[in-house]
Amino acid sequence: MAQPKTVVITGAGSGIGAAAARRFTASGLNVLACDIDNAALSKLGAEIPAERLETLCIDIAQDNAADTIAQASQRRWGPTQILVNNAGIAPKYNGVALNILDMTMDEWNRILYVNLTSSMRLCQRLLPAMKEAGWGRIINVSSSGGRTRSLGPVGPAYMASKAGLLGLTRHIAIELGPFGITANAVAPGRIATPLGATTGAAVAEDYAKRVPVGRIGTPDEVAAAITFLATEDASFINGSVIDVNGGMFML
């Protein structure tokens, strides 16, 4: 009997990451759920059988975070086959992000590191084992704000980081595709998550009125796209972006 595949998910304590963890474990995969919020991880751990879930409370912005995550996964289940880079921040001040004229370098660097650089470092750490095995999946959670104009107050650093994540995805798809590894992204629109809630209910209500399906999305709807990209059915999808936005942005 084949050993279940192992998935590492960052930002897995709530929202999209937690929904993905539930879906993967329900399908029989092992999940290392990483998040800075230990209380949220504990809540997730109470919902999922212990034999399928390992939680790791960690700040993804730490220099040694990628090594710590890889080692935790290796100790429990062995090499990681699937990486979901979902951790992200979009700091708000009185419900609004800093604009381009107010952006400080500290704020810029912090957002870019959490949303983009940490994903690159985790890829660097986990891809060699995938390459050796001849199979792997990288799934990056971008945003409609990385694809087109943002309708929410997310700020320039957030949009730049999410656009950069799409570029990183394409590069990995080109470089590692010959070794049985695919890299794809999902680009959620407005989703009912704790991060999205930082802009306030009024923004969500206004956004919902402009979405063709007439509502904002759920974390599980994004998680469905994520888990699909990790399957064999998605083996010829590489370097792509799945827009999960209710029709708000169409190519």
C-alpha positions in Angstrom: 0.0 0.0 0.0 1.4 3.4 -1.0 2.3 5.8 1.7 -0.1 8.8 1.8 1.4 12.0 0.3 2.5 14.8 2.7 1.3 18.4 2.3 2.8 21.5 3.9 0.4 24.4 4.2 1.4 27.8 5.5 -1.2 30.2 6.9 -3.2 27.1 7.8 -4.8 28.2 11.1 -7.9 29.7 9.5 -9.6 30.7 6.3 -8.3 29.2 3.1 -5.4 27.4 4.6 -7.6 25.6 7.2 -10.2 24.7 4.6 -7.4 23.2 2.4 -6.1 21.2 5.4 -9.6 19.8 6.0 -10.0 18.8 2.4 -6.5 17.2 2.1 -6.8 15.2 5.3 -10.4 14.1 4.4 -8.8 12.6 1.2 -6.3 10.6 3.2 -3.3 12.9 2.8 -1.0 14.0 5.7 -0.8 17.7 6.4 1.7 19.8 8.3 -0.4 22.9 9.1 1.8 26.0 9.8 0.6 29.3 11.3 1.7 32.0 13.7 -1.6 31.7 15.6 -1.3 28.8 18.0 -4.9 29.1 19.2 -6.2 28.7 15.6 -4.0 25.7 15.1 -5.3 24.1 18.3 -8.9 24.6 17.0 -8.0 23.0 13.7 -6.3 20.1 15.5 -9.5 19.4 17.3 -11.3 18.9 14.0 -8.9 16.6 12.2 -7.7 13.1 13.2 -4.2 13.3 14.8 -2.8 10.6 12.5 -3.4 12.9 9.5 -2.4 16.3 11.0 0.7 17.9 12.5 0.6 21.5 13.6 3.5 23.9 13.8 3.3 27.3 15.3 5.8 29.4 13.5 6.5 32.9 12.2 7.1 32.5 8.5 9.2 35.6 8.5 11.9 34.0 10.7 15.1 33.4 8.8 15.1 29.7 9.7 11.4 29.1 9.1 11.9 27.1 5.9 14.3 24.7 7.6 12.1 24.3 10.7 9.1 23.5 8.5 11.0 21.0 6.3 12.4 19.3 9.4 9.1 19.0 11.1 7.5 17.4 8.0 10.5 15.0 7.6 10.4 13.9 11.2 6.7 13.0 11.0 6.2 11.6 7.6 9.3 12.0 5.4 9.7 14.2 2.3 7.0 16.6 1.4 5.3 16.1 -2.0 2.9 19.0 -2.0 3.5 22.6 -0.9 0.7 25.2 -0.5 2.2 28.7 0.0 -0.9 30.4 1.6 0.5 32.6 4.3 0.0 36.3 3.7 -0.6 39.6 5.4 -2.3 42.8 4.4 -1.8 45.3 7.3 -4.6 47.9 7.8 -4.7 51.1 9.8 -8.2 52.1 10.7 -9.3 49.6 8.0 -7.1 51.1 5.3 -3.6 50.0 4.0 -0.8 52.5 3.6 -0.8 54.0 0.1 2.3 54.5 -2.1 3.2 57.9 -0.7 3.0 56.7 2.9 4.6 53.3 2.5 7.7 52.8 4.6 10.5 50.5 3.7 9.9 48.5 6.9 6.3 47.9 5.9 7.2 47.1 2.3 9.9 44.7 3.3 7.7 42.9 5.9 4.8 42.4 3.5 7.1 41.3 0.6 8.9 38.8 2.9 5.8 37.2 4.3 3.8 37.1 1.1 6.6 36.3 -1.4 10.1 35.7 -0.1 9.0 33.1 2.4 7.3 31.1 -0.4 10.5 31.2 -2.5 12.6 30.0 0.5 10.2 27.1 1.2 10.3 26.1 -2.4 14.1 26.2 -2.3 14.0 23.9 0.7 11.4 21.4 -0.4 11.9 21.2 -4.2 15.1 19.1 -4.1 13.3 16.1 -2.6 10.4 16.5 -5.0 12.9 16.6 -7.9 14.7 13.5 -6.6 11.4 11.7 -6.4 10.2 12.8 -9.8 6.9 14.2 -8.5 5.7 17.3 -6.7 3.2 20.0 -6.6 3.7 23.7 -5.8 0.5 25.6 -5.3 0.8 29.4 -4.5 -2.1 31.4 -3.2 -2.0 34.8 -5.0 -4.9 37.2 -5.3 -7.1 39.0 -7.8 -5.1 42.0 -6.6 -2.0 40.4 -8.2 -3.9 40.0 -11.5 -5.7 43.3 -11.9 -6.8 46.4 -10.1 -7.8 45.8 -6.5 -11.3 46.8 -5.3 -10.3 46.6 -1.7 -7.8 48.8 0.4 -4.9 46.4 0.2 -2.0 48.7 -0.7 0.9 48.6 -3.1 3.1 46.1 -1.2 0.3 43.5 -1.1 -0.4 43.9 -4.8 3.3 43.7 -5.7 3.8 40.6 -3.6 0.9 38.8 -5.1 1.9 39.7 -8.6 5.4 38.5 -7.8 4.0 35.2 -6.6 2.6 34.6 -10.0 6.0 35.2 -11.6 7.6 32.8 -9.2 5.0 30.2 -10.1 5.7 30.5 -13.8 9.5 30.2 -13.3 9.1 27.1 -11.1 6.8 25.6 -13.7 9.4 26.1 -16.5 12.4 25.0 -14.5 10.9 22.0 -12.6 8.3 20.8 -15.1 10.8 18.3 -16.7 11.2 16.6 -13.3 7.5 15.8 -12.7 6.8 18.9 -10.7 4.0 21.3 -11.5 3.6 24.8 -10.1 0.3 26.6 -10.3 -1.5 29.4 -8.5 -5.0 30.3 -7.4 -6.1 33.9 -7.3 -9.0 34.4 -5.0 -11.2 37.4 -5.2 -13.1 38.6 -2.1 -13.3 35.7 0.2 -14.9 35.5 3.7 -11.7 35.1 5.7 -10.3 36.7 8.8 -7.9 38.6 6.5 -10.7 39.9 4.4 -12.7 40.9 7.4 -10.0 43.5 8.3 -11.5 45.9 5.8 -15.0 45.8 7.4 -18.4 44.4 6.5 -19.3 47.4 4.4 -16.5 46.8 2.0 -17.6 43.1 1.6 -21.2 44.1 1.0 -20.2 46.6 -1.6 -17.9 44.1 -3.3 -20.7 41.4 -3.3 -23.0 43.7 -5.3 -20.5 43.9 -8.1 -19.7 40.2 -8.4 -21.6 38.5 -11.2 -22.7 35.7 -8.9 -23.9 38.2 -6.3 -21.8 37.3 -3.3 -18.3 36.9 -2.0 -16.6 33.5 -1.9 -16.0 31.0 0.8 -12.6 29.5 1.9 -13.8 26.0 0.9 -14.4 27.2 -2.6 -10.8 28.3 -2.9 -9.6 25.1 -1.1 -11.4 23.0 -3.7 -9.2 24.6 -6.5 -6.1 24.1 -4.4 -6.7 20.4 -3.7 -7.6 19.8 -7.3 -4.2 21.2 -8.5 -2.5 18.6 -6.2 -4.2 15.6 -7.9 -3.1 13.5 -10.8 -6.1 14.8 -12.8 -4.2 18.2 -12.8 -0.9 16.7 -14.0 -0.9 18.6 -17.3 -1.8 21.9 -15.7 1.4 23.8 -15.1 2.2 27.5 -14.8 -1.5 28.3 -14.7 -3.6 30.6 -12.5 -7.1 29.6 -11.4 -9.2 32.7 -10.7 -11.7 32.0 -7.9 -13.6 35.3 -7.9 -17.2 34.7 -8.9 -16.6 36.3 -12.3 -15.3 39.6 -11.0 -12.1 39.3 -13.2 -12.1 37.5 -16.5 -9.4 37.1 -19.1 
